[in-house]
Amino acid sequence: QVQLAESGGGLVQAGESLKLSCLASGKTWTIGGMAWYRQTPGKERELVARITRGGVPREFGDFVKGRFTIRRDNTKNTVDQQMNNLTPENTADYSCYARAQELDYWGQGTQVTVST
């Protein structure tokens, strides 16, 4: 089994930055790809960025280009999402995801709220 624990969310003003962190525990050696997702009320959970086991990032959406980066440290079993120049449109619940042994694992989520 794998457990994921997120941290780093909070309330910030537009233009500020946050770093979301995800700590994996359990059978971490079985984890393949990991990712960050976001979800807002009434909308589907959508992929923000993913990263391979080897640490190759795959960021999605033109709006995250250059502003959001994902980094993985397998020695610490962590994956971080750096979020710069935040806007109110980035307000969402962000969840960490991991794929391990053909199973999907999710963290509890961390709320990001960006005010004007």
N, C-alpha and C positions, 0 to 999 in steps of 0.2 A: 504494500500500500504506500501511497504518497500523500503527504499533507502539504498544503500551501498556505502561507500566511503573508498577507499584504500589509504594508504600512506606507505612510508618507502622504496620504491625502490630507485635505484640509480646505480652509476658506482663504482665498487669496484675491487680490485685486487684479484687474486686467493688466497685462504686461509683466506680471511677476512669474516666478518659476516654482516648480515642484519636482521632486524626484520620488517616484513610486518605487518601492522595493518589494520583492517577493522572495521569501525564504522557503525553500523546499526541504522537507524532512521525510524520513521513512526510507524506502528503497530508492534512494536518489540515483543509484547507478542504473536503474531501469528507465530513467527519464530520457526521452528523445527531445523533440521540439518543445519549446515553451512560447508563450505569447501573452500579450496584454489585450484585453477586450474592454469595451465600454458599453454602458447601457443607460438609457434615460427612460423615464416613465412613458409607457405606451409604445415603445420602440423595441425592436429586436436588439439583442446583444450583437455588437459589431466588432470586427477585428481592428485593432489599432496598429499593432506591430507583432511580428513573430521573430523568433531567433532559433537557429538550429542548435543541435547539441554541440557542434563545433564552434559556435559563437558567431555564425554568419547572420547578420540582421536582415530582416525583410520588413520594411516599413510600408504602410499602405495609406493611400489618400494623399492627394497633392498638398493638403493643408498641413501635413506633418513633416513634409520635406524640409530639412534644415532646422526645424523647431523641436521635433521629438527625436530622440535616439534611444535605442535599446542596447543593453550590454549584459553579458552573461559571464558569471564567474563560477565555474564548476568546482573550484577548490572550496568555495564558500557556499555552494548550492544556492546561489542567488541570481536573480535577474532583475535589473533595474530599468526603469523607463524615465529618462530625463525629459521634462516637459518645460519648454521655455516659451516666453512671450505668450502666456495663456490669455485666452479670450473667453467671454461668457459661453460661447458655443462649445467650449471644451468641458463644460459642466456635465458631469456624469458620474456614475458609479463604475469604477475601474476594477476589473477582476483579473487575477493571474490564472493562467491556464498551463497545464502540462499534459503531455501525452506519454504514457508509460505502459508498456505491455498491452497495447491495443485498447487501453482504457483512457478515458478523459477525466482529468482532475481539475477542480476549481477551488480557488480561494474564496474567502467570505466576501471579498470586495472592500474597496476603500473609496470613500466619497471625495470627489473633487468639485468644489464650488468656486466659480470665478465671478466676482462681482464687478460692476462698473463704477 
